[in-house]
Amino acid sequence: MTAVTYSKGRLYILVAIMGFCGASCRYLLEVVFPTSGLPVATLCINIVGCFVMEIVNLFLVRRTHAPRELARAVGIGFVGSFTTLAAFSTESISLIQAGELGLAAFYVLVTLVATVVATLAGRGTVVVLDRHRLKRLREEIRERHEVAMRK
């Protein structure tokens, strides 16, 4: 297997393309789920982003041997432009300023708990994918051994 490498120029372009895709997906979710009260779109975006980032970090490079540059482009470009701490903070302050202290506290708590759970779920998904890959490799080895024994 040959390693694919990216020049800095190509990497910048790849990050920019991924950033465009992530920002576009974020905007689409903001349009589909406009904020009225609880900022559902930002909450969902940050939860999904934490889940995806963990899979990118633990699976994409380490298990599939995809180029590290590709993982960086997906992580920094797509997930980085898709998720947002700034919107979370701004929306939390807006809820507080509107006198919605309970809703603001709920939003902050749910965001913190849900994003940590999503990160753990991403790790769990990688464990499941690893087990599936290991099982497939063991079956391949067993089949090769059986073929070799028949000869």
C-alpha positions as CSV (number, residue, x, y, z in Angstrom):
1,M,0.0,0.0,0.0
2,T,1.4,3.4,-1.0
3,A,0.9,6.4,1.2
4,V,-0.9,9.3,-0.3
5,T,0.6,12.6,0.5
6,Y,-0.7,16.1,0.1
7,S,1.3,19.3,-0.5
8,K,0.4,22.2,1.8
9,G,-1.4,23.8,-1.1
10,R,-3.5,20.8,-1.8
11,L,-4.2,20.4,1.9
12,Y,-5.4,24.0,2.2
13,I,-7.8,23.4,-0.8
14,L,-9.0,20.1,0.8
15,V,-9.6,21.8,4.2
16,A,-11.5,24.7,2.4
17,I,-13.7,22.2,0.5
18,M,-14.4,20.3,3.6
19,G,-15.1,23.6,5.5
20,F,-17.5,24.6,2.8
21,C,-19.3,21.3,3.1
22,G,-19.5,21.4,6.9
23,A,-20.7,25.0,6.9
24,S,-23.3,24.2,4.3
25,C,-24.6,21.3,6.3
26,R,-24.7,23.5,9.4
27,Y,-26.6,26.2,7.5
28,L,-29.1,23.6,6.2
29,L,-29.8,22.4,9.7
30,E,-30.3,25.9,10.9
31,V,-32.8,26.5,8.2
32,V,-34.6,23.2,8.8
33,F,-34.7,23.7,12.6
34,P,-35.0,27.5,13.2
35,T,-34.3,28.6,16.7
36,S,-37.4,29.4,18.8
37,G,-36.6,28.8,22.4
38,L,-34.3,25.9,22.7
39,P,-31.6,26.1,20.0
40,V,-32.2,22.5,18.7
41,A,-30.1,22.9,15.6
42,T,-27.0,24.0,17.4
43,L,-27.5,21.2,20.0
44,C,-27.9,18.6,17.3
45,I,-24.9,19.9,15.3
46,N,-22.6,19.8,18.3
47,I,-23.7,16.3,19.4
48,V,-23.2,14.9,15.9
49,G,-19.9,16.8,15.5
50,C,-18.5,15.2,18.7
51,F,-19.6,11.8,17.5
52,V,-18.1,12.2,14.1
53,M,-14.9,13.8,15.4
54,E,-14.2,10.8,17.6
55,I,-14.7,8.4,14.6
56,V,-12.4,10.6,12.5
57,N,-9.7,10.6,15.2
58,L,-9.9,7.0,16.2
59,F,-11.0,5.1,13.1
60,L,-10.3,7.0,9.9
61,V,-6.5,7.2,10.3
62,R,-5.7,4.4,12.7
63,R,-7.9,1.7,11.3
64,T,-8.4,2.5,7.6
65,H,-4.9,3.9,7.1
66,A,-6.4,6.9,5.3
67,P,-3.9,9.7,4.8
68,R,-3.5,11.8,8.0
69,E,-4.0,14.9,5.9
70,L,-7.4,13.6,4.9
71,A,-8.4,13.1,8.5
72,R,-7.1,16.6,9.4
73,A,-9.2,18.0,6.5
74,V,-12.3,16.2,7.7
75,G,-11.7,17.1,11.3
76,I,-10.6,20.7,10.9
77,G,-12.5,21.5,7.7
78,F,-15.8,19.6,7.9
79,V,-16.3,19.1,11.6
80,G,-14.7,22.4,12.6
81,S,-17.0,24.4,10.3
82,F,-20.0,22.3,11.2
83,T,-19.8,22.5,15.0
84,T,-19.7,25.7,16.9
85,L,-18.9,26.7,20.5
86,A,-19.5,30.3,19.6
87,A,-23.1,29.7,18.6
88,F,-23.6,27.6,21.8
89,S,-22.2,30.4,23.9
90,T,-24.2,33.2,22.1
91,E,-27.4,31.3,22.3
92,S,-26.9,30.6,26.0
93,I,-26.3,34.3,26.7
94,S,-29.4,35.2,24.6
95,L,-31.6,32.9,26.6
96,I,-30.3,34.4,29.9
97,Q,-30.8,37.9,28.6
98,A,-34.4,37.0,27.6
99,G,-35.0,35.9,31.2
100,E,-35.1,32.2,30.2
101,L,-32.8,31.1,33.0
102,G,-34.2,27.6,33.3
103,L,-34.1,27.0,29.6
104,A,-30.6,28.4,29.5
105,A,-29.4,26.1,32.3
106,F,-31.2,23.2,30.6
107,Y,-29.5,24.0,27.3
108,V,-26.0,24.2,28.8
109,L,-26.5,21.0,30.8
110,V,-27.9,19.0,28.0
111,T,-25.2,20.2,25.6
112,L,-22.4,19.3,28.0
113,V,-23.8,15.9,28.8
114,A,-25.0,15.0,25.3
115,T,-21.7,16.0,23.6
116,V,-19.7,13.9,26.1
117,V,-22.1,11.0,25.6
118,A,-21.8,11.4,21.8
119,T,-18.0,11.4,22.1
120,L,-18.2,8.1,24.1
121,A,-20.7,6.7,21.5
122,G,-18.2,7.6,18.8
123,R,-15.5,5.6,20.7
124,G,-18.0,2.8,21.2
125,T,-18.7,2.7,17.5
126,V,-15.0,2.4,16.7
127,V,-14.8,-0.5,19.1
128,V,-17.6,-2.2,17.3
129,L,-16.0,-1.5,13.9
130,D,-12.7,-2.9,15.2
131,R,-14.4,-6.1,16.4
132,H,-16.1,-6.5,13.0
133,R,-12.8,-5.9,11.2
134,L,-11.0,-8.4,13.5
135,K,-13.7,-11.0,12.9
136,R,-13.4,-10.6,9.2
137,L,-9.6,-10.9,9.3
138,R,-9.8,-14.0,11.4
139,E,-12.2,-15.6,8.9
140,E,-9.9,-14.7,6.0
141,I,-6.9,-16.3,7.9
142,R,-9.0,-19.4,8.7
143,E,-10.0,-19.7,5.0
144,R,-6.4,-19.3,3.8
145,H,-5.3,-21.9,6.3
146,E,-8.0,-24.4,5.2
147,V,-7.0,-23.9,1.5
148,A,-3.4,-24.4,2.4
149,M,-4.1,-27.6,4.3
150,R,-6.1,-29.0,1.4
151,K,-3.0,-28.7,-0.9
